[in-house]
């Protein structure tokens, strides 16, 4: 029982750190799926991750400002459903290339037979 409690505590701490590092990937994946405004990005992350990932609005805006400064995303105004114009975010060519290279270097690695046998 004591070991189980310790394992759960260690897993929660590890997952919290792991999730913070994943947020960039999830944001870029949301935008690869198409241009979105902030609430749509947050919803995409939650639903696509099967509600294992969340993104606070303040964190999202901070990251998006950094991405825009680096040229990874750009923004434009577009019509909202029934209200004022919304600020949409889209991946730039640089952002698309960055995401693809990250996936090639880090995500596809986990589909290599030498790795999959370790976690199966």
Secondary structure, 3 states (H helix, E strand, C coil): CHHHHHHHHHHHHHHHHHHHHHHHHHHHHHHHCCCECHHHHHHHHHHHCCCCCCCCHHHHHHHHHHHHHHCCEEEEEECCCCCCCEEEEEECHHHHHHHHHHHHHHHHHHHCHHHHHHHC
